[in-house]
């Protein structure tokens, strides 16, 4: 962590920040789908999981019914 070649705070928290961003979009705007490249998969699933944890499994994003 003290090395100059380590990762920045932004890189370290990026997944969490993107997850909270999706929670906000989900709650405020009804966004249910995230689109991203394969390198974003972990960030996308973190957002979906965070919605489930914060809002409950009944409101979690999923297929439209």
Beta strands, then each sheet from edge to edge (+ up, - down):
end
